[in-house]
Amino acid sequence: MLVKDGFKPDIVTDQTSAHDELNGYVPSQYYGGSLKEAVLLRKQNPKRYIQQSMESMKQHCKALIDFKKKGSVVFDYGNNLRVRL
């Protein structure tokens, strides 16, 4: 979203709980929406929740790469985001 809007920061990093895709990570579709829905899905269908988390991590990595292509300095936080994919 930020990349598509033309936003270009000097430096980009991530700070997510990518090491725990079920209990520590919230898929992007729940940001600005209903965290209650995310919590309910986590309890009722953990496999689906993990799938959504992994897809969100994929989009996150793509955004980091796109920022790098546009000239931003990009580094990860050491949370294993890249190895989750």
N, C-alpha and C positions, 0 to 999 in steps of 0.2 A: 504494500500500500504506500508506504513512504517512498519507496524507490519509484513507483509509477507516478507519484505526485511530483517527482523531480527533486526531492529532498536529498542533499548531498552533505553528510557530515564529514568532518576531517578524520575522525576516528570512530570506529564501530566495534563493539564487543557484544557479548551476550552474557546474561546472568540468569540462567534458568536451572531448574531441577531436572535436567535431562537424564540424570542417573536413575531417576525413579519415575517412570512414565505413568504409573498408576496413582501413586499417592502424593507425589511431589510436583507433578506437572499438570498444568491446565491447558487443554487444547485451545487454540486461538479463537475458535468460533464462539467461545463462551465469554471472551473479553467484551466488556461493555454490555453484556447481556445477563443471562441468569446463571450465576454461579450455583444456585440451588439445583438447576438442571444437570450441571456437571457432576455435582455430588451424588445426585440420584442415579445417574448413569453409572458412575463409578461403583456404586453398590449393587445395582441391578444387572449390569452387563459389563463386567470388568474387561472382557476381551474387546468389546467394541470401543470402550474408553481408551484402551491402549492403542487400538488402531487409529483413533482420532489423534491421540498424542503423537504417534509416529508420523502421521501425515502433517501435522502442525510443525514438527521438528524439521521435516523435509522442506517445507515452505520457508521456515526460519533460515535454514542453511542456504537456500536459494537466494534469499534476500541478502544475506551476508556476502555471497559471491557477487551478486549484482552490484552491491555497494563497492566492492573491491574493483570491479570492472570500470566503475565510474570514477575511480581515483581515491576512494577512502582507504585509510589504513585499517585493516580488519584483523582482529585476533580473537581467539576464543578464551573463555574464562577458565578453562581446565575442567569442564563439567562433563566431558565425553559427548557433547552434542553431535559432533561429526561421526563418531563411531557407532551411534545408535541407528544409523540409516543403513 
